[in-house]
Amino acid sequence: MLTFQRSNIKTFQHYIALNNTSAEFDHVITICRNIFIKKTIDYGTAWRILRPESITDQIFIKAQRIRTLEEKKVSKVGEDIIGEYIGIVNYCVIAMMQLESTPETPAELEAEVVSAMYDEKVKETKDLMFAKNHDYGEAWRDMRISSLTDLILMKLLRVKQIEDNKGQTLVSEGVKANYQDMLNYSVFALIKLNPPA
C-alpha cells in the first residue's frame, strides 16, 4: 500500500511539473509571438527571401552573441540575452516555415496566415518537448543557462553540416528536428530568465 501511495505522489508531482512547464512554455511563446507578429505588421514577410542557410547563420550569430555575453558579462550595444533568445525562437519558427514553403508560396504573406503558421510550428515543437520530457524527465530544470546556449551552438553546427551535405543524413535526425530542439532550448532558457510579459 505504501509503494502505491508513493507511486501516486510521484505521478502527481510529475503531472504538476508538466502543467507548470506547459504554462511557462505558453507564457514565453506569447511574448515571442507578439514580437514576431508586430514585426510582421511593420516589415511584412521580408524573411521569405532568406534561404535556409542564411537563417541558420542568423541563429548562429545570436547564439554566439549570447555565449559572448555570458563570458564577458557586458554588452556594448544595449541588447540583452533575453532579446537574443527571443530572436532564436522566432528564427527557428521562420526556418520551419521556410522548410515547408514551395516555389508557389507567395513572398508576401498576410499577417493572419503567418500567425496560423507560427501557431502550427510552435504546437508541433511543444508536442515534441513533452514527448522528450516524458523520456528524460525535466532534466533541463537542473541545467545551467550557459549549457543550453552550448547545446544550441552544437545543434547549429549539426545543421550547418547537414546543409553542406545537401540535407542528406545517414542516421541523424533532419534539419527540422534540430530547429525544434533549438526552439525548445531557447524557451527553457527564457523560462529560467523569467522575462516579463
N, C-alpha and C positions, 0 to 999 in steps of 0.2 A: 504493500500500500504506500509506503514511504517513497519507494522508487517511482511509483506512478505520479505521486504528488510533485516530486522534484522534476519529473519529466514535464508535467503540466506547467510548472513555473518557468522552466527553461523555454518551452514553446511560447508561453505568454510573453516573456521578455523579448524573445526573437520577433514576435508579432508587433510589439510596441516599437522596437527598434526600426523595423521595416516601415511602419507607419510614420515614424518621425523622419526617416530618410525620404520617404515619398513626399511629405510636406516640405521638407527642406529643399529637396530637388526642385519641386514646383516653384518655391519661393525664388530660388536662384534663376530658374528659367524665365520666370515672369520678368525679372529685371533685364536679363539678356534680350528677351523677345521685344520688350518695349523699346529698347535702344535700337534694335535691328529694324523694327517697323518704322520708327521715326526717321531713321536714316534712309529707308526705302522711300518714304514720302518726300524727303529732302532731295535725294540723289537719283531716285529711280533704281533700276536694277543694273547699274553700271558694272557690277561684278560679273554679269553674264559674259563679259568679254574675256574674263580670266580663264586660262587653261588650267587643268588640274595641277600641273607642276608649279604654276605661279601661286596657286592657293596654298599648296604645301610650303612654298618658300615664305609666304606671308605668315603662316602659323609658326614656322621655324624662327623668323625674326622676333615674333612676340615671345615665344618660349625662351629664346636665348636672352632676350632683354630681361625677362623675369629672373633667370638664373644670375645674370649680372647684377641686378638689383639686390637679389638675395645675398650675394657675396660682398658687394660694395656698400650696401645699406644706405645708399644715397642716390637720388635721381636729379639730373641736371636739366631735364626738360619738363618736369612737373607732372608727368603721368605716373600713376602708381601701379602696383602689382594687380590690384583688383581689376582695373581697367583692361590690363593685358589679358587676364584670364577670361574676362567677358568677351574680348576680341577673339580669343581662341575658340570659345564656344560657338560664336556666330560664324567664324570662318569654317569651322567643321560642318556646320549646317549647310553653308554655301557649297562646300566641297561635295557633300552628299547630294544636294540638289543638282549640281553640275554633272555629277556622275550619271544621273538618270535623264539628263537633257539629251535631246536629239538635234540634228541639224534643223528640224522643223520647229523646235522650241523658239518662240519669239525672243528677241534680245531684250525687249521691254515687257515686263510682266506687271499686271495690276497688283496693287498692294494686297487686295483680298486674296488673290491667287497665291502670292508669296506667303501670306500668313498661314494659309491652309497647308502649303508645302512645308513650312517651318514646323508647324504642329505635328505633321505626319512624321518627319525625320526625328523630332525630339521624342515622340511616343515610341518609335522603334528603338531608339537609343536607351530610353528609360527601361523598356522591357528587357533589353539585354543586360542592363545594370542589375535589375532584380534577379535575373537568372544567375548571374555571376555572384551576386551577394548570397544567393541560396547555397552555392557551392563553396564559397570562400568565407562565409560569414561577413561581418562588417570590418574586415581587416584594415581597410583604408582609414578607419577612425583612429587607429593607433600609429598611422604613418605620419612622418613629418611632411609639411607642405613642400619642402625642397625635394623630397623623394618623388612626389607627384610631378614636380617640374621635370626631374630627370627621366621619369617614365614617359612623359610627353615627348621629350627630346629623343629618347630611344625609339619611340613609335615613329617619329618623323624620319629618322634615319632609315627605318624599315620601309616606310612609304616611298622615300626617295629611291631606294634600291629597287623596289617593285616597279616604280615608274621608269627607271632606267632599263629595267628588263621588259619594258613594254607590257606590263601588267601580268606577266607570267610568273607563277609560283609553283614549286614542286609539292611542298607540304604545308605551306603557311597560309594563314587566312588572308583574304584580299584587302584591298585598299580601304573599302568602306568600313570594315570591321575595325581597322586601325583608327579611322576618323571617329568612330563611335567611342572607342576606348579613350581617345584624347578628349573628347567632349565630356565623358564621364569623369575623367581625372580632373578636368578643369572645374566641373561642378563640385566635386569633392573638396577641392582647394578653396573654392568660393564659400562653401558651407563652413569650412574651418575659419575662413577670414571674416565671415558673417557680414556681408555688405548690407547697408541699409536699403530699404525698399524705395 
